[in-house]
Amino acid sequence: MWSDDPRLLERQAKVLHPGGWAVESDRPLSTVLGSCVAVSLHDPRMQLTGMNHFMLPRRHAQNILEEDNTVLAGDYAMEVLVNAMMARGCRKQNLQAKAFGGGTVVHSLRTMIGADNARFAREWLERESIPLLAEDLGGSWSRKVIALPNGEVYCRRLSVVTPDVEKIMEQEWSLQQSVVEPADKKEQKRIELC
């Protein structure tokens, strides 16, 4: 049985960073989200839970700079997570989902990445016929998420003005800037000199 003390759960949890995913049957999974999204999948028959943490909806989007950054994309993260759960004996028709994140916490970005990530997660789960049992998506806050192997997920909304959350949001923004190519750089690539 898991503790009711969130601090104890956090100490026991495997922490996921952007581009990360894991499947566990004996320890919690944890992550902190801003505009990123985490989807938790659970198979109640196997008592197995998996979670991912993605930064952009699709790896084939025109604004992704390098193939190495595909691990940050939702389409990749969702496929990898489902395949990892099935490799551990889960059946796709038994999977249930919960989704978190997609906040608008970095207002200086040109696109609404959080909203795009949230929309992608909902559409992907619907297309794959995986029921979305709970969600906490959107808003102007970050979140701390802890997923337990029994399928329970705790989500705590965090103020963006605390020093720890500001640091996380700065790291997320910096990573997004390194992955998302500026519009003026794209235009420069189309010019050919003869």
Sequence and secondary structure as in RCSB ss.txt:
>XXXX:A:sequence
MWSDDPRLLERQAKVLHPGGWAVESDRPLSTVLGSCVAVSLHDPRMQLTGMNHFMLPRRHAQNILEEDNTVLAGD
YAMEVLVNAMMARGCRKQNLQAKAFGGGTVVHSLRTMIGADNARFAREWLERESIPLLAEDLGGSWSRKVIALPN
GEVYCRRLSVVTPDVEKIMEQEWSLQQSVVEPADKKEQKRIELC
>XXXX:A:secstr
   S HHHHHHHSEE  TT EEEESSS EEEEESS EEEEEEETTTTEEEEE BSBS TTSTTB  GGGGGGBHH
HHHHHHHHHHHHTT  GGG EEEEEE     TTSSS HHHHHHHHHHHHHHHTT  EEEEEE SS EEEEEE TT
S EEEEEE TTSHHHHHHHHHHHHHHHHHB  HHHHHHHT    
